Amino acid sequence: MGESTDIAHGITISFGTSGFSANLTDITPPAAERESIDTSHQGTTSFKTFTPADLAEWGSLEVTIHFNPATDPPIDQAAETVTITWPDSDTWAFTGFMTNYAGDAPHNGLMTGTATVKVSGDVTISSASASGSGA
């Protein structure tokens, strides 16, 4: 089975405890990354050598939203379960907390904002098609 390409329309994000919500316009999902440790030494010639660090991290979720000045963001709240539901109903769920919330109100323009959520721990990726198959 080949890979499919989806249009980024209908993505939702839910916050488990705070109930924070906003109209999303753009989303940059968390990106898995881990550091590399330089193992080069005085005897290394030509190219540096590296080994992978033991711990990886998922970074942050960043979203662009329609800014609503009446919304109270959970910037001072504890970590909570955050779930991204993709257009095909696959989900990414993780524990996270808001680290940034900012609005922009240009003259005679759409008020937009950004929010950043730091991922703490692993992301649980669930495929909607896998859970519905009888295989």
Buried (B, 14 or more C-beta within 10 A) or exposed (E): EEEEEEEEEEBEBBBBEBEBEBEBEEBEBBEEEEEEEEEEEEEEEEEEEEEEEEEEBBBBBBBBBBBBEEBEBBBEBEBBEBBBBBEEEBBBBBBBBBEBBEBEEEEEEEEBBBBBBBBEEEBEEEEEEEEEEEE
